[in-house]
Amino acid sequence: MKLTKKEQSFLDEFKKISHYREASNLIAWDLRTKAPRKGIKQRSETLSYLSERLHQLQTSDRMKEFIDELRLSENPYIRRSIELVQREYDFHHKIPVEEFKAFVQFTSESESVWQEAKEKDDYSMFQPYLEKIVDYNIRFADYWGYEGHIYNAHLKHYEPGMTVDTLDGVFPKLQKDLSRLIEQVKASSFKPQIDQITVQFPKEKQEAFALHVLDQMGYDFEAGRLDETVHPFAIGINPQDVRVTTNYDEKDFRTAVFGTIHEGGHALYEQGFDPKLYGLPVCSATSMGIHESQSLFWENFIGRSKAFWNTNYSTFLTYAPESFKNLAPNEFYRSINEVKPSFIRIEADEMTYALHIMLRYEIEKGLLNGDLNVKDLPGIWNDKMKDYLGIEPSTDREGVLQDIHWAGGDFGYFPSYALGYIYGAQFKHTLEKEINIEQAIEQNELKKIKEWLNKHIHQHGSMKEPLDLLKDVTGEGLNHQYLVKYLTNKYSDIYGISLS
Amino acid sequence: MKLTKKEQSFLDEFKKISHYREASNLIAWDLRTKAPRKGIKQRSETLSYLSERLHQLQTSDRMKEFIDELRLSENPYIRRSIELVQREYDFHHKIPVEEFKAFVQFTSESESVWQEAKEKDDYSMFQPYLEKIVDYNIRFADYWGYEGHIYNAHLKHYEPGMTVDTLDGVFPKLQKDLSRLIEQVKASSFKPQIDQITVQFPKEKQEAFALHVLDQMGYDFEAGRLDETVHPFAIGINPQDVRVTTNYDEKDFRTAVFGTIHEGGHALYEQGFDPKLYGLPVCSATSMGIHESQSLFWENFIGRSKAFWNTNYSTFLTYAPESFKNLAPNEFYRSINEVKPSFIRIEADEMTYALHIMLRYEIEKGLLNGDLNVKDLPGIWNDKMKDYLGIEPSTDREGVLQDIHWAGGDFGYFPSYALGYIYGAQFKHTLEKEINIEQAIEQNELKKIKEWLNKHIHQHGSMKEPLDLLKDVTGEGLNHQYLVKYLTNKYSDIYGISLS
């Protein structure tokens, strides 16, 4: 890449940011996978010091100079990089320093209060904290500025270009479609037998199978590794060191196997950046939603597909306990795809998951624009659960208190989870025009799929905004109908009824 | 600890150094144990950036101010910390910056030339590099300044307070004693049967036993962990995260088991620092020699002792292959303690090891004061090998080219390996007056030994200079006779002759 002197200085400055980020990411990985208990306190202080240094670099006057001088660079990589760097700069500079510091301090306190409130199932403990967090977030939106709905000010940090208008044009329809499908599934006479698959399954065997699947997917073990953790994640420590972690439940192999495939999907995205982006701010995922589209694509469309298990079941049996041998492949396939509305989002199946998200989206919007009151949330939550999923939690622990996000100050992040699902189904629909996915799976050629995703999505890093990427790949904007169609077909087959 | 404002600022400044050091140490550990191949290049750049920042902090004007203003602090911890910080400062400031940079650059080149020269067994390739490195080291000694022998200028960086006078008063005698003992051992009729113990031994079993022994030693797994690596090491990432690594040879369990005990000994030192030193520069090992005294103490005096195997052999058999069951404990004990002069230092047994070191010490001294010429080294090396060990390498690869130290620019480090052995035997002699070591081992109370080492050595960190620590613990200065006595007794028993 030919660069001017100024552009080169900008990249040199950005390299420092990368160094701090790399060290911080390695520490974060280590804290969650390997670090011995007693060493954690001091390590956290080191992590916090490095974050502070990183933050200084991202928000320095020097960085502002680069932004001003290079925003019109003729080099498209530099121009786009400057946009990304400016986002970070604005994010912090538009909020008064003291206020932001107080917010960070407050949310850390708030997280521990939430923890206790959840344990005690006592929403009233958490309520005053959430009220203050909502106030902060309303003020922040004003500092940042926005067009249209106040929620847009938050949404853009996770899903640039996405707006409430767009979401409101899609989410309510998706909600109705999903609720309708779920009602039909509930009414079906078939009930998957989960006790057949939730049997003792040694961790080592699960790990060996998980490694086998990652390898099939084309995950590059020379540029990553698989480790154990409590809360699974994928993390790009650098573009050629993208690690996957998973959690093993010896009574339910699905946690580790589908968890690994999910995180593996995230990892393929970051392993797939074009090497010419290395060292540039654009060498990053373009949005949380696009990131999630990759993990859900692999977890659900591939990992939970009939073709995958038709092809891999006999291999799976060589790792699985003896008792699985009595289970026909199709019976197994139906069990791992059970639809069952649940209170807890992170335990939801692929039919019900997006409903959990839309519920939170509605609440977040309402809190920010003043339509809803924090004190009324438990009731609102339960009503919506009943409305969307047909079940009603009997405790706030299983309801409004279940997620950490709000306690941590996050508003605007939840939609990415559902967007990822919708994007993913749109990508799948497009891919199907070029490649027979079922056939590729049955011929053990998952790498063909990976290569398509590499070419159309991964390699671009953040060079394209998420909605532009979607348009370029699929030819259209956000469209939930592919997801609905996919679920209708898949679950008609599984439940032996004709969903409509 | 009550501190003045200035003292507190000094510790705050030092905390930054600790943060960079902690991040760098974690990266170093990861690079050698977990990092995927392709990610290493960028990670090394990050490591180098962090080292640069660390170096800036250690050699800043601000640090110089602290040194000047706090050198006479009334607080002994601060006073001593300032001494340590000043050592780093002087080390770098006394050498012209450009010259030091050139040296670092040159030694990195020199290491790769050495690598190739070793592979090709071609000393003439390496000779001009070593000549230049010797010249650098002579000039550095002048910059640093020294009393007596020029070698003292280098020695002090690894073993503060140690001098050529002291070493020359001890090493030649030790050399004669060891050579004499080895001659007698060679002449004995007993030959240990090594093929009985060098049998296939699965890595997982070796690891399980190594973990068992670390636990017996009192290694705190909540403040550390055991991992696999090519070249074993122990590393204190922070005072409560001190990790051990080992290498598994499935054809020779001794590598992993004694390697783990050795590195575990290093780790106990760093896990044993008094918590009131945390956050201070004195929270570090006082010298390389004292560090090595701890690893050799555990590896040899405990791990290779008769009492240890009398007590642990039956446990060991539960991990070991079936074939070990035909081996009587005493036969096993004699095999793991075979004395056999070898060309390669890192493969040497405990009787011959120190001779390898003294050979190098003599050469280093001679090169620095001009008594020896780099071009003559291969011959000098071989003559000394014959003289000390009675064997002569047929290639330079097995001779003068075997170690990386000189290629990396290090002079003055080797003596620490032998000093550690001598110190260790002196500590053992003192400990024996208070605790019956054999009995403690036989009663599975290794922790008693650890606690004694904690109390007398570990907890002090760098508060005492190595020779002061030695004096405080043993009541005397460097004295090789305890080591000779220990070896005489042990090997008389093993070889069934009366060594003298």
Interface residues (C-beta under 8 A of the other chain):
Chain A: K15 K16 S18 H19 E22 A23 L26 I27 D30 K34 A35 P36 R37 K38 G39 K41 Q42 R43 E45 T46 Y49 L50 D220 F221 E222 A223 G224 R225 I237 N238 P239 Q240 D241 Y278
Chain B: K15 K16 S18 H19 E22 A23 L26 I27 D30 K34 A35 P36 R37 K38 G39 K41 Q42 R43 E45 T46 Y49 L50 D220 F221 E222 A223 G224 R225 I237 N238 P239 Q240 D241 Y278
